[in-house]
Amino acid sequence: MAQLSSYQNVLVGVDGSKQAKRAVKKAIAVAKRNQSALYIATILDVSRLTNIGKAQFGFGAADPEVLDEFKQKMDKLVAGYRDQATKAGVKKVEIHVTFGNPKLELANNLPKLLGIDLIVIGATGTNVVERMMMGSNASYVVANAHADVLIVRTKLDNQPF
């Protein structure tokens, strides 16, 4: 029987949702089991964050204070996930919080840049804020990624929620 190859570079996309939290747990388990690097990323979609906040600067503009506050919130979230992975025994953990198109970043750009061979994402976000960052992008990633994709729909023990 042929031996399965192990994953060396695992990317998990997070968006603040329960599904993303579950995806992080699975990604940590995979990275630990394979002794691989773990990359935790959230992509803030500015086009969906426009016209949010107190001050608005015209059509298609976003309040810089709101964007900065939102980015800080996500920085803190992924830093917590990084700490969780490190405590679990994952040796190499990197975090990436950037602005861009989540579909393209998760399916193409980050995997090429980081040599990703497994992308882990939750099935979907559950509210408007979560969908701003990732939400419905899971289907795009599955269809367009050049790496294996794991869509998390179960607990760590693979039992339904």
Buried (B, 14 or more C-beta within 10 A) or exposed (E): EEEEEEBBBBBBBBBBBEBBBBBBBBBBBBBBEBEBBBBBBBBBBBEBBBEBBEEBEEEEEBBEEBBEEBBEEBEEBBEEBBEBBBEBEBEEBBBBBBBBBBBBBBBBBBBEEBEBBBBBBBBBBBEEBBBBBBBEBBEBBBEEBEBEBBBBBEEEEEEEE
